[in-house]
Amino acid sequence: MEEVKKVKLEALVGRIDNKGVYRMKNIGTAFVNETNIKIMLDALPMSNTNGQAIIYLKEKWDVPEANESE
C-alpha cells in the first residue's frame, strides 16, 4: 500500500492595510492526511463587507521531513 504524505499548511487571511496594500496574515496551521484536514487557529478571522470570513490554506515551505503529529 502506498504511503500518503502528510502536508502542513498555513492558515491565512487577507486584509487591506491602512496604506491600501493587500496583506496576508497567518492565523494558524492546518495538517492534511489521508482522511481529513485539521485546522488549528490561533486567531479567528473577521468577516469582510459581504459578511464572509475567508481562510486561505497555503503549503508551508519550511516543513521538516517529519511533520508534527496530529
CHARMM-style PDB file with segment names, atoms N, HN, CA, C and O in Angstrom:
ATOM      1  N   MET     1       0.835  -1.183   0.000  1.00  0.00      PROA
ATOM      2  CA  MET     1       0.000   0.000   0.000  1.00  0.00      PROA
ATOM      3  C   MET     1       0.882   1.250   0.000  1.00  0.00      PROA
ATOM      4  O   MET     1       1.891   1.305   0.703  1.00  0.00      PROA
ATOM      5  N   GLU     2       0.505   2.226  -0.773  1.00  0.00      PROA
ATOM      6  HN  GLU     2      -0.314   2.182  -1.344  1.00  0.00      PROA
ATOM      7  CA  GLU     2       1.288   3.450  -0.917  1.00  0.00      PROA
ATOM      8  C   GLU     2       1.124   4.352   0.303  1.00  0.00      PROA
ATOM      9  O   GLU     2       0.009   4.575   0.776  1.00  0.00      PROA
ATOM     10  N   GLU     3       2.251   4.872   0.811  1.00  0.00      PROA
ATOM     11  HN  GLU     3       3.156   4.691   0.427  1.00  0.00      PROA
ATOM     12  CA  GLU     3       2.203   5.763   1.965  1.00  0.00      PROA
ATOM     13  C   GLU     3       1.765   7.158   1.531  1.00  0.00      PROA
ATOM     14  O   GLU     3       2.261   7.692   0.539  1.00  0.00      PROA
ATOM     15  N   VAL     4       0.826   7.750   2.288  1.00  0.00      PROA
ATOM     16  HN  VAL     4       0.423   7.316   3.095  1.00  0.00      PROA
ATOM     17  CA  VAL     4       0.330   9.085   1.986  1.00  0.00      PROA
ATOM     18  C   VAL     4       1.174  10.101   2.731  1.00  0.00      PROA
ATOM     19  O   VAL     4       1.368   9.986   3.941  1.00  0.00      PROA
ATOM     20  N   LYS     5       1.678  11.098   2.012  1.00  0.00      PROA
ATOM     21  HN  LYS     5       1.521  11.191   1.029  1.00  0.00      PROA
ATOM     22  CA  LYS     5       2.499  12.148   2.612  1.00  0.00      PROA
ATOM     23  C   LYS     5       1.603  13.113   3.380  1.00  0.00      PROA
ATOM     24  O   LYS     5       0.589  13.582   2.864  1.00  0.00      PROA
ATOM     25  N   LYS     6       1.989  13.401   4.612  1.00  0.00      PROA
ATOM     26  HN  LYS     6       2.813  13.020   5.032  1.00  0.00      PROA
ATOM     27  CA  LYS     6       1.278  14.402   5.399  1.00  0.00      PROA
ATOM     28  C   LYS     6       1.782  15.775   4.993  1.00  0.00      PROA
ATOM     29  O   LYS     6       2.972  15.960   4.740  1.00  0.00      PROA
ATOM     30  N   VAL     7       0.873  16.733   4.933  1.00  0.00      PROA
ATOM     31  HN  VAL     7      -0.094  16.582   5.138  1.00  0.00      PROA
ATOM     32  CA  VAL     7       1.215  18.078   4.490  1.00  0.00      PROA
ATOM     33  C   VAL     7       0.868  19.064   5.592  1.00  0.00      PROA
ATOM     34  O   VAL     7      -0.177  18.940   6.231  1.00  0.00      PROA
ATOM     35  N   LYS     8       1.736  20.042   5.820  1.00  0.00      PROA
ATOM     36  HN  LYS     8       2.585  20.143   5.301  1.00  0.00      PROA
ATOM     37  CA  LYS     8       1.498  21.104   6.788  1.00  0.00      PROA
ATOM     38  C   LYS     8       1.226  22.392   6.034  1.00  0.00      PROA
ATOM     39  O   LYS     8       1.985  22.764   5.139  1.00  0.00      PROA
ATOM     40  N   LEU     9       0.139  23.079   6.392  1.00  0.00      PROA
ATOM     41  HN  LEU     9      -0.478  22.778   7.119  1.00  0.00      PROA
ATOM     42  CA  LEU     9      -0.279  24.294   5.708  1.00  0.00      PROA
ATOM     43  C   LEU     9      -0.366  25.459   6.680  1.00  0.00      PROA
ATOM     44  O   LEU     9      -0.519  25.266   7.886  1.00  0.00      PROA
ATOM     45  N   GLU    10      -0.267  26.665   6.144  1.00  0.00      PROA
ATOM     46  HN  GLU    10      -0.143  26.821   5.164  1.00  0.00      PROA
ATOM     47  CA  GLU    10      -0.527  27.874   6.922  1.00  0.00      PROA
ATOM     48  C   GLU    10      -1.970  28.286   6.680  1.00  0.00      PROA
ATOM     49  O   GLU    10      -2.459  28.201   5.554  1.00  0.00      PROA
ATOM     50  N   ALA    11      -2.654  28.729   7.726  1.00  0.00      PROA
ATOM     51  HN  ALA    11      -2.256  28.798   8.641  1.00  0.00      PROA
ATOM     52  CA  ALA    11      -3.994  29.290   7.597  1.00  0.00      PROA
ATOM     53  C   ALA    11      -3.843  30.810   7.578  1.00  0.00      PROA
ATOM     54  O   ALA    11      -3.360  31.408   8.539  1.00  0.00      PROA
ATOM     55  N   LEU    12      -4.263  31.425   6.472  1.00  0.00      PROA
ATOM     56  HN  LEU    12      -4.655  30.939   5.691  1.00  0.00      PROA
ATOM     57  CA  LEU    12      -4.037  32.850   6.265  1.00  0.00      PROA
ATOM     58  C   LEU    12      -5.346  33.587   5.997  1.00  0.00      PROA
ATOM     59  O   LEU    12      -6.297  33.010   5.470  1.00  0.00      PROA
ATOM     60  N   VAL    13      -5.385  34.860   6.363  1.00  0.00      PROA
ATOM     61  HN  VAL    13      -4.612  35.329   6.791  1.00  0.00      PROA
ATOM     62  CA  VAL    13      -6.490  35.745   5.987  1.00  0.00      PROA
ATOM     63  C   VAL    13      -5.881  36.947   5.266  1.00  0.00      PROA
ATOM     64  O   VAL    13      -4.748  37.341   5.543  1.00  0.00      PROA
ATOM     65  N   GLY    14      -6.636  37.515   4.352  1.00  0.00      PROA
ATOM     66  HN  GLY    14      -7.556  37.196   4.127  1.00  0.00      PROA
ATOM     67  CA  GLY    14      -6.167  38.672   3.600  1.00  0.00      PROA
ATOM     68  C   GLY    14      -6.881  39.930   4.054  1.00  0.00      PROA
ATOM     69  O   GLY    14      -8.089  39.916   4.295  1.00  0.00      PROA
ATOM     70  N   ARG    15      -6.149  40.999   4.169  1.00  0.00      PROA
ATOM     71  HN  ARG    15      -5.168  41.010   3.974  1.00  0.00      PROA
ATOM     72  CA  ARG    15      -6.704  42.282   4.583  1.00  0.00      PROA
ATOM     73  C   ARG    15      -6.008  43.412   3.845  1.00  0.00      PROA
ATOM     74  O   ARG    15      -4.856  43.276   3.432  1.00  0.00      PROA
ATOM     75  N   ILE    16      -6.701  44.516   3.681  1.00  0.00      PROA
ATOM     76  HN  ILE    16      -7.636  44.627   4.017  1.00  0.00      PROA
ATOM     77  CA  ILE    16      -6.104  45.729   3.126  1.00  0.00      PROA
ATOM     78  C   ILE    16      -5.693  46.597   4.302  1.00  0.00      PROA
ATOM     79  O   ILE    16      -6.519  46.938   5.148  1.00  0.00      PROA
ATOM     80  N   ASP    17      -4.401  46.959   4.355  1.00  0.00      PROA
ATOM     81  HN  ASP    17      -3.730  46.682   3.668  1.00  0.00      PROA
ATOM     82  CA  ASP    17      -3.921  47.756   5.484  1.00  0.00      PROA
ATOM     83  C   ASP    17      -4.286  49.228   5.299  1.00  0.00      PROA
ATOM     84  O   ASP    17      -4.916  49.604   4.310  1.00  0.00      PROA
ATOM     85  N   ASN    18      -3.883  50.051   6.260  1.00  0.00      PROA
ATOM     86  HN  ASN    18      -3.371  49.746   7.063  1.00  0.00      PROA
ATOM     87  CA  ASN    18      -4.255  51.474   6.227  1.00  0.00      PROA
ATOM     88  C   ASN    18      -3.593  52.255   5.085  1.00  0.00      PROA
ATOM     89  O   ASN    18      -3.967  53.397   4.821  1.00  0.00      PROA
ATOM     90  N   LYS    19      -2.612  51.643   4.407  1.00  0.00      PROA
ATOM     91  HN  LYS    19      -2.309  50.715   4.621  1.00  0.00      PROA
ATOM     92  CA  LYS    19      -1.983  52.271   3.246  1.00  0.00      PROA
ATOM     93  C   LYS    19      -2.593  51.764   1.941  1.00  0.00      PROA
ATOM     94  O   LYS    19      -2.152  52.143   0.856  1.00  0.00      PROA
ATOM     95  N   GLY    20      -3.611  50.905   2.050  1.00  0.00      PROA
ATOM     96  HN  GLY    20      -3.969  50.598   2.932  1.00  0.00      PROA
ATOM     97  CA  GLY    20      -4.272  50.373   0.867  1.00  0.00      PROA
ATOM     98  C   GLY    20      -3.588  49.167   0.248  1.00  0.00      PROA
ATOM     99  O   GLY    20      -3.919  48.777  -0.872  1.00  0.00      PROA
ATOM    100  N   VAL    21      -2.630  48.567   0.963  1.00  0.00      PROA
ATOM    101  HN  VAL    21      -2.361  48.883   1.873  1.00  0.00      PROA
ATOM    102  CA  VAL    21      -1.891  47.409   0.457  1.00  0.00      PROA
ATOM    103  C   VAL    21      -2.542  46.133   0.985  1.00  0.00      PROA
ATOM    104  O   VAL    21      -2.827  46.025   2.178  1.00  0.00      PROA
ATOM    105  N   TYR    22      -2.779  45.162   0.090  1.00  0.00      PROA
ATOM    106  HN  TYR    22      -2.547  45.250  -0.879  1.00  0.00      PROA
ATOM    107  CA  TYR    22      -3.365  43.876   0.468  1.00  0.00      PROA
ATOM    108  C   TYR    22      -2.278  43.013   1.090  1.00  0.00      PROA
ATOM    109  O   TYR    22      -1.244  42.774   0.466  1.00  0.00      PROA
ATOM    110  N   ARG    23      -2.498  42.547   2.306  1.00  0.00      PROA
ATOM    111  HN  ARG    23      -3.338  42.741   2.813  1.00  0.00      PROA
ATOM    112  CA  ARG    23      -1.516  41.737   3.030  1.00  0.00      PROA
ATOM    113  C   ARG    23      -2.170  40.465   3.555  1.00  0.00      PROA
ATOM    114  O   ARG    23      -3.362  40.439   3.863  1.00  0.00      PROA
ATOM    115  N   MET    24      -1.355  39.403   3.652  1.00  0.00      PROA
ATOM    116  HN  MET    24      -0.387  39.424   3.402  1.00  0.00      PROA
ATOM    117  CA  MET    24      -1.816  38.138   4.223  1.00  0.00      PROA
ATOM    118  C   MET    24      -1.280  38.023   5.645  1.00  0.00      PROA
ATOM    119  O   MET    24      -0.126  38.356   5.911  1.00  0.00      PROA
ATOM    120  N   LYS    25      -2.133  37.547   6.559  1.00  0.00      PROA
ATOM    121  HN  LYS    25      -3.071  37.276   6.343  1.00  0.00      PROA
ATOM    122  CA  LYS    25      -1.768  37.387   7.968  1.00  0.00      PROA
ATOM    123  C   LYS    25      -1.979  35.930   8.366  1.00  0.00      PROA
ATOM    124  O   LYS    25      -3.050  35.369   8.132  1.00  0.00      PROA
ATOM    125  N   ASN    26      -0.966  35.320   8.962  1.00  0.00      PROA
ATOM    126  HN  ASN    26      -0.096  35.775   9.152  1.00  0.00      PROA
ATOM    127  CA  ASN    26      -1.064  33.937   9.417  1.00  0.00      PROA
ATOM    128  C   ASN    26      -1.891  33.899  10.706  1.00  0.00      PROA
ATOM    129  O   ASN    26      -1.577  34.594  11.673  1.00  0.00      PROA
ATOM    130  N   ILE    27      -2.961  33.073  10.709  1.00  0.00      PROA
ATOM    131  HN  ILE    27      -3.215  32.509   9.923  1.00  0.00      PROA
ATOM    132  CA  ILE    27      -3.789  32.943  11.913  1.00  0.00      PROA
ATOM    133  C   ILE    27      -3.816  31.516  12.454  1.00  0.00      PROA
ATOM    134  O   ILE    27      -4.559  31.224  13.390  1.00  0.00      PROA
ATOM    135  N   GLY    28      -3.007  30.622  11.870  1.00  0.00      PROA
ATOM    136  HN  GLY    28      -2.403  30.860  11.110  1.00  0.00      PROA
ATOM    137  CA  GLY    28      -2.987  29.255  12.362  1.00  0.00      PROA
ATOM    138  C   GLY    28      -2.259  28.307  11.436  1.00  0.00      PROA
ATOM    139  O   GLY    28      -1.553  28.719  10.516  1.00  0.00      PROA
ATOM    140  N   THR    29      -2.451  27.009  11.705  1.00  0.00      PROA
ATOM    141  HN  THR    29      -3.025  26.674  12.452  1.00  0.00      PROA
ATOM    142  CA  THR    29      -1.789  25.942  10.961  1.00  0.00      PROA
ATOM    143  C   THR    29      -2.809  24.863  10.643  1.00  0.00      PROA
ATOM    144  O   THR    29      -3.738  24.620  11.413  1.00  0.00      PROA
ATOM    145  N   ALA    30      -2.623  24.215   9.491  1.00  0.00      PROA
ATOM    146  HN  ALA    30      -1.869  24.413   8.865  1.00  0.00      PROA
ATOM    147  CA  ALA    30      -3.500  23.106   9.102  1.00  0.00      PROA
ATOM    148  C   ALA    30      -2.632  21.901   8.762  1.00  0.00      PROA
ATOM    149  O   ALA    30      -1.509  22.045   8.277  1.00  0.00      PROA
ATOM    150  N   PHE    31      -3.168  20.716   9.022  1.00  0.00      PROA
ATOM    151  HN  PHE    31      -4.080  20.599   9.416  1.00  0.00      PROA
ATOM    152  CA  PHE    31      -2.481  19.462   8.730  1.00  0.00      PROA
ATOM    153  C   PHE    31      -3.394  18.614   7.848  1.00  0.00      PROA
ATOM    154  O   PHE    31      -4.569  18.429   8.164  1.00  0.00      PROA
ATOM    155  N   VAL    32      -2.857  18.103   6.749  1.00  0.00      PROA
ATOM    156  HN  VAL    32      -1.902  18.254   6.493  1.00  0.00      PROA
ATOM    157  CA  VAL    32      -3.614  17.263   5.826  1.00  0.00      PROA
ATOM    158  C   VAL    32      -3.052  15.856   5.906  1.00  0.00      PROA
ATOM    159  O   VAL    32      -1.839  15.663   5.836  1.00  0.00      PROA
ATOM    160  N   ASN    33      -3.948  14.855   6.056  1.00  0.00      PROA
ATOM    161  HN  ASN    33      -4.934  15.012   6.113  1.00  0.00      PROA
ATOM    162  CA  ASN    33      -3.505  13.469   5.961  1.00  0.00      PROA
ATOM    163  C   ASN    33      -4.443  12.719   5.031  1.00  0.00      PROA
ATOM    164  O   ASN    33      -5.201  13.353   4.297  1.00  0.00      PROA
ATOM    165  N   GLU    34      -4.420  11.414   5.033  1.00  0.00      PROA
ATOM    166  HN  GLU    34      -3.804  10.899   5.629  1.00  0.00      PROA
ATOM    167  CA  GLU    34      -5.199  10.644   4.068  1.00  0.00      PROA
ATOM    168  C   GLU    34      -6.708  10.728   4.285  1.00  0.00      PROA
ATOM    169  O   GLU    34      -7.464  10.395   3.373  1.00  0.00      PROA
ATOM    170  N   THR    35      -7.173  11.157   5.454  1.00  0.00      PROA
ATOM    171  HN  THR    35      -6.559  11.427   6.195  1.00  0.00      PROA
ATOM    172  CA  THR    35      -8.621  11.157   5.717  1.00  0.00      PROA
ATOM    173  C   THR    35      -9.227  12.524   6.002  1.00  0.00      PROA
ATOM    174  O   THR    35     -10.444  12.680   5.899  1.00  0.00      PROA
ATOM    175  N   ASN    36      -8.416  13.519   6.356  1.00  0.00      PROA
ATOM    176  HN  ASN    36      -7.427  13.391   6.439  1.00  0.00      PROA
ATOM    177  CA  ASN    36      -9.026  14.803   6.725  1.00  0.00      PROA
ATOM    178  C   ASN    36      -8.025  15.951   6.689  1.00  0.00      PROA
ATOM    179  O   ASN    36      -6.839  15.766   6.416  1.00  0.00      PROA
ATOM    180  N   ILE    37      -8.544  17.144   6.976  1.00  0.00      PROA
ATOM    181  HN  ILE    37      -9.507  17.295   7.198  1.00  0.00      PROA
ATOM    182  CA  ILE    37      -7.733  18.350   7.165  1.00  0.00      PROA
ATOM    183  C   ILE    37      -8.075  18.895   8.551  1.00  0.00      PROA
ATOM    184  O   ILE    37      -9.240  19.161   8.847  1.00  0.00      PROA
ATOM    185  N   LYS    38      -7.070  19.059   9.387  1.00  0.00      PROA
ATOM    186  HN  LYS    38      -6.124  18.843   9.146  1.00  0.00      PROA
ATOM    187  CA  LYS    38      -7.274  19.622  10.724  1.00  0.00      PROA
ATOM    188  C   LYS    38      -6.695  21.029  10.733  1.00  0.00      PROA
ATOM    189  O   LYS    38      -5.528  21.226  10.394  1.00  0.00      PROA
ATOM    190  N   ILE    39      -7.519  22.021  11.125  1.00  0.00      PROA
ATOM    191  HN  ILE    39      -8.467  21.861  11.401  1.00  0.00      PROA
ATOM    192  CA  ILE    39      -7.069  23.411  11.177  1.00  0.00      PROA
ATOM    193  C   ILE    39      -7.042  23.853  12.637  1.00  0.00      PROA
ATOM    194  O   ILE    39      -8.051  23.769  13.337  1.00  0.00      PROA
ATOM    195  N   MET    40      -5.884  24.324  13.090  1.00  0.00      PROA
ATOM    196  HN  MET    40      -5.065  24.393  12.521  1.00  0.00      PROA
ATOM    197  CA  MET    40      -5.736  24.832  14.449  1.00  0.00      PROA
ATOM    198  C   MET    40      -5.528  26.336  14.345  1.00  0.00      PROA
ATOM    199  O   MET    40      -4.489  26.792  13.868  1.00  0.00      PROA
ATOM    200  N   LEU    41      -6.524  27.113  14.796  1.00  0.00      PROA
ATOM    201  HN  LEU    41      -7.368  26.742  15.184  1.00  0.00      PROA
ATOM    202  CA  LEU    41      -6.473  28.569  14.675  1.00  0.00      PROA
ATOM    203  C   LEU    41      -5.905  29.205  15.939  1.00  0.00      PROA
ATOM    204  O   LEU    41      -6.248  28.808  17.052  1.00  0.00      PROA
ATOM    205  N   ASP    42      -5.041  30.186  15.760  1.00  0.00      PROA
ATOM    206  HN  ASP    42      -4.762  30.508  14.855  1.00  0.00      PROA
ATOM    207  CA  ASP    42      -4.521  30.998  16.862  1.00  0.00      PROA
ATOM    208  C   ASP    42      -5.352  32.259  17.031  1.00  0.00      PROA
ATOM    209  O   ASP    42      -5.309  32.909  18.076  1.00  0.00      PROA
ATOM    210  N   ALA    43      -6.112  32.601  15.991  1.00  0.00      PROA
ATOM    211  HN  ALA    43      -6.147  32.073  15.143  1.00  0.00      PROA
ATOM    212  CA  ALA    43      -6.995  33.772  15.997  1.00  0.00      PROA
ATOM    213  C   ALA    43      -8.188  33.461  15.109  1.00  0.00      PROA
ATOM    214  O   ALA    43      -8.108  32.587  14.245  1.00  0.00      PROA
ATOM    215  N   LEU    44      -9.283  34.162  15.310  1.00  0.00      PROA
ATOM    216  HN  LEU    44      -9.348  34.872  16.011  1.00  0.00      PROA
ATOM    217  CA  LEU    44     -10.468  33.962  14.478  1.00  0.00      PROA
ATOM    218  C   LEU    44     -10.499  35.007  13.372  1.00  0.00      PROA
ATOM    219  O   LEU    44     -10.173  36.172  13.600  1.00  0.00      PROA
ATOM    220  N   PRO    45     -10.893  34.587  12.168  1.00  0.00      PROA
ATOM    221  CA  PRO    45     -10.960  35.559  11.069  1.00  0.00      PROA
ATOM    222  C   PRO    45     -12.146  36.491  11.245  1.00  0.00      PROA
ATOM    223  O   PRO    45     -13.186  36.096  11.771  1.00  0.00      PROA
ATOM    224  N   MET    46     -11.982  37.730  10.802  1.00  0.00      PROA
ATOM    225  HN  MET    46     -11.136  38.051  10.375  1.00  0.00      PROA
ATOM    226  CA  MET    46     -13.082  38.694  10.822  1.00  0.00      PROA
ATOM    227  C   MET    46     -13.766  38.654   9.462  1.00  0.00      PROA
ATOM    228  O   MET    46     -13.128  38.384   8.445  1.00  0.00      PROA
ATOM    229  N   SER    47     -15.048  38.919   9.452  1.00  0.00      PROA
ATOM    230  HN  SER    47     -15.567  39.138  10.278  1.00  0.00      PROA
ATOM    231  CA  SER    47     -15.764  38.903   8.181  1.00  0.00      PROA
ATOM    232  C   SER    47     -15.479  40.169   7.380  1.00  0.00      PROA
ATOM    233  O   SER    47     -15.146  41.215   7.937  1.00  0.00      PROA
ATOM    234  N   ASN    48     -15.618  40.049   6.054  1.00  0.00      PROA
ATOM    235  HN  ASN    48     -15.888  39.199   5.601  1.00  0.00      PROA
ATOM    236  CA  ASN    48     -15.417  41.204   5.179  1.00  0.00      PROA
ATOM    237  C   ASN    48     -16.740  41.969   5.042  1.00  0.00      PROA
ATOM    238  O   ASN    48     -17.697  41.680   5.761  1.00  0.00      PROA
ATOM    239  N   THR    49     -16.797  42.918   4.146  1.00  0.00      PROA
ATOM    240  HN  THR    49     -16.019  43.153   3.562  1.00  0.00      PROA
ATOM    241  CA  THR    49     -18.001  43.736   3.985  1.00  0.00      PROA
ATOM    242  C   THR    49     -19.193  42.937   3.467  1.00  0.00      PROA
ATOM    243  O   THR    49     -20.336  43.376   3.600  1.00  0.00      PROA
ATOM    244  N   ASN    50     -18.938  41.766   2.876  1.00  0.00      PROA
ATOM    245  HN  ASN    50     -18.010  41.409   2.768  1.00  0.00      PROA
ATOM    246  CA  ASN    50     -20.017  40.898   2.401  1.00  0.00      PROA
ATOM    247  C   ASN    50     -20.451  39.880   3.449  1.00  0.00      PROA
ATOM    248  O   ASN    50     -21.312  39.043   3.179  1.00  0.00      PROA
ATOM    249  N   GLY    51     -19.861  39.944   4.645  1.00  0.00      PROA
ATOM    250  HN  GLY    51     -19.162  40.624   4.864  1.00  0.00      PROA
ATOM    251  CA  GLY    51     -20.193  39.004   5.704  1.00  0.00      PROA
ATOM    252  C   GLY    51     -19.480  37.669   5.590  1.00  0.00      PROA
ATOM    253  O   GLY    51     -19.846  36.720   6.283  1.00  0.00      PROA
ATOM    254  N   GLN    52     -18.469  37.570   4.732  1.00  0.00      PROA
ATOM    255  HN  GLN    52     -18.172  38.341   4.169  1.00  0.00      PROA
ATOM    256  CA  GLN    52     -17.728  36.330   4.541  1.00  0.00      PROA
ATOM    257  C   GLN    52     -16.443  36.344   5.364  1.00  0.00      PROA
ATOM    258  O   GLN    52     -15.724  37.343   5.385  1.00  0.00      PROA
ATOM    259  N   ALA    53     -16.162  35.241   6.035  1.00  0.00      PROA
ATOM    260  HN  ALA    53     -16.746  34.429   6.018  1.00  0.00      PROA
ATOM    261  CA  ALA    53     -14.888  35.064   6.732  1.00  0.00      PROA
ATOM    262  C   ALA    53     -14.112  34.024   5.941  1.00  0.00      PROA
ATOM    263  O   ALA    53     -14.446  32.840   5.988  1.00  0.00      PROA
ATOM    264  N   ILE    54     -13.080  34.444   5.214  1.00  0.00      PROA
ATOM    265  HN  ILE    54     -12.809  35.405   5.175  1.00  0.00      PROA
ATOM    266  CA  ILE    54     -12.358  33.565   4.294  1.00  0.00      PROA
ATOM    267  C   ILE    54     -10.985  33.243   4.868  1.00  0.00      PROA
ATOM    268  O   ILE    54     -10.243  34.135   5.280  1.00  0.00      PROA
ATOM    269  N   ILE    55     -10.654  31.934   4.890  1.00  0.00      PROA
ATOM    270  HN  ILE    55     -11.256  31.209   4.555  1.00  0.00      PROA
ATOM    271  CA  ILE    55      -9.332  31.463   5.308  1.00  0.00      PROA
ATOM    272  C   ILE    55      -8.682  30.798   4.108  1.00  0.00      PROA
ATOM    273  O   ILE    55      -9.279  29.924   3.479  1.00  0.00      PROA
ATOM    274  N   TYR    56      -7.456  31.210   3.787  1.00  0.00      PROA
ATOM    275  HN  TYR    56      -6.971  31.920   4.298  1.00  0.00      PROA
ATOM    276  CA  TYR    56      -6.683  30.603   2.711  1.00  0.00      PROA
ATOM    277  C   TYR    56      -5.717  29.598   3.325  1.00  0.00      PROA
ATOM    278  O   TYR    56      -5.133  29.867   4.375  1.00  0.00      PROA
ATOM    279  N   LEU    57      -5.542  28.448   2.689  1.00  0.00      PROA
ATOM    280  HN  LEU    57      -6.016  28.229   1.836  1.00  0.00      PROA
ATOM    281  CA  LEU    57      -4.574  27.453   3.133  1.00  0.00      PROA
ATOM    282  C   LEU    57      -3.438  27.415   2.124  1.00  0.00      PROA
ATOM    283  O   LEU    57      -3.663  27.224   0.929  1.00  0.00      PROA
ATOM    284  N   LYS    58      -2.204  27.602   2.617  1.00  0.00      PROA
ATOM    285  HN  LYS    58      -2.022  27.757   3.588  1.00  0.00      PROA
ATOM    286  CA  LYS    58      -1.034  27.643   1.755  1.00  0.00      PROA
ATOM    287  C   LYS    58       0.015  26.692   2.310  1.00  0.00      PROA
ATOM    288  O   LYS    58       0.295  26.704   3.508  1.00  0.00      PROA
ATOM    289  N   GLU    59       0.596  25.868   1.446  1.00  0.00      PROA
ATOM    290  HN  GLU    59       0.369  25.858   0.472  1.00  0.00      PROA
ATOM    291  CA  GLU    59       1.598  24.913   1.889  1.00  0.00      PROA
ATOM    292  C   GLU    59       2.812  25.642   2.448  1.00  0.00      PROA
ATOM    293  O   GLU    59       3.306  26.604   1.859  1.00  0.00      PROA
ATOM    294  N   LYS    60       3.281  25.164   3.595  1.00  0.00      PROA
ATOM    295  HN  LYS    60       2.880  24.383   4.073  1.00  0.00      PROA
ATOM    296  CA  LYS    60       4.466  25.755   4.217  1.00  0.00      PROA
ATOM    297  C   LYS    60       5.704  25.270   3.481  1.00  0.00      PROA
ATOM    298  O   LYS    60       5.764  24.116   3.056  1.00  0.00      PROA
ATOM    299  N   TRP    61       6.688  26.141   3.330  1.00  0.00      PROA
ATOM    300  HN  TRP    61       6.639  27.078   3.675  1.00  0.00      PROA
ATOM    301  CA  TRP    61       7.919  25.791   2.637  1.00  0.00      PROA
ATOM    302  C   TRP    61       8.997  25.305   3.589  1.00  0.00      PROA
ATOM    303  O   TRP    61       9.942  24.643   3.157  1.00  0.00      PROA
ATOM    304  N   ASP    62       8.879  25.615   4.870  1.00  0.00      PROA
ATOM    305  HN  ASP    62       8.112  26.153   5.221  1.00  0.00      PROA
ATOM    306  CA  ASP    62       9.925  25.276   5.828  1.00  0.00      PROA
ATOM    307  C   ASP    62       9.535  24.084   6.699  1.00  0.00      PROA
ATOM    308  O   ASP    62       9.887  24.044   7.878  1.00  0.00      PROA
ATOM    309  N   VAL    63       8.818  23.119   6.140  1.00  0.00      PROA
ATOM    310  HN  VAL    63       8.532  23.152   5.183  1.00  0.00      PROA
ATOM    311  CA  VAL    63       8.357  21.964   6.908  1.00  0.00      PROA
ATOM    312  C   VAL    63       9.500  20.956   7.011  1.00  0.00      PROA
ATOM    313  O   VAL    63      10.088  20.573   6.000  1.00  0.00      PROA
ATOM    314  N   PRO    64       9.814  20.524   8.246  1.00  0.00      PROA
ATOM    315  CA  PRO    64      10.862  19.485   8.379  1.00  0.00      PROA
ATOM    316  C   PRO    64      10.357  18.170   7.806  1.00  0.00      PROA
ATOM    317  O   PRO    64       9.155  17.995   7.603  1.00  0.00      PROA
ATOM    318  N   GLU    65      11.270  17.253   7.547  1.00  0.00      PROA
ATOM    319  HN  GLU    65      12.246  17.395   7.712  1.00  0.00      PROA
ATOM    320  CA  GLU    65      10.930  15.957   6.940  1.00  0.00      PROA
ATOM    321  C   GLU    65       9.870  15.209   7.751  1.00  0.00      PROA
ATOM    322  O   GLU    65       8.958  14.617   7.174  1.00  0.00      PROA
ATOM    323  N   ALA    66       9.981  15.229   9.085  1.00  0.00      PROA
ATOM    324  HN  ALA    66      10.723  15.710   9.553  1.00  0.00      PROA
ATOM    325  CA  ALA    66       8.996  14.574   9.950  1.00  0.00      PROA
ATOM    326  C   ALA    66       8.009  15.628  10.421  1.00  0.00      PROA
ATOM    327  O   ALA    66       8.339  16.442  11.283  1.00  0.00      PROA
ATOM    328  N   ASN    67       6.783  15.625   9.860  1.00  0.00      PROA
ATOM    329  HN  ASN    67       6.515  14.964   9.160  1.00  0.00      PROA
ATOM    330  CA  ASN    67       5.765  16.603  10.246  1.00  0.00      PROA
ATOM    331  C   ASN    67       5.307  16.382  11.684  1.00  0.00      PROA
ATOM    332  O   ASN    67       5.455  15.290  12.233  1.00  0.00      PROA
ATOM    333  N   GLU    68       4.753  17.423  12.283  1.00  0.00      PROA
ATOM    334  HN  GLU    68       4.633  18.311  11.837  1.00  0.00      PROA
ATOM    335  CA  GLU    68       4.215  17.304  13.626  1.00  0.00      PROA
ATOM    336  C   GLU    68       3.058  16.327  13.618  1.00  0.00      PROA
ATOM    337  O   GLU    68       2.340  16.223  12.624  1.00  0.00      PROA
ATOM    338  N   SER    69       2.871  15.625  14.691  1.00  0.00      PROA
ATOM    339  HN  SER    69       3.454  15.710  15.499  1.00  0.00      PROA
ATOM    340  CA  SER    69       1.772  14.659  14.766  1.00  0.00      PROA
ATOM    341  C   SER    69       0.441  15.363  14.942  1.00  0.00      PROA
ATOM    342  O   SER    69       0.364  16.452  15.512  1.00  0.00      PROA
ATOM    343  N   GLU    70      -0.604  14.723  14.445  1.00  0.00      PROA
ATOM    344  HN  GLU    70      -0.541  13.839  13.983  1.00  0.00      PROA
ATOM    345  CA  GLU    70      -1.934  15.273  14.590  1.00  0.00      PROA
ATOM    346  C   GLU    70      -2.511  14.772  15.883  1.00  0.00      PROA
ATOM    347  OT1 GLU    70      -3.645  15.109  16.225  1.00  0.00      PROA
TER     348      GLU     70
END
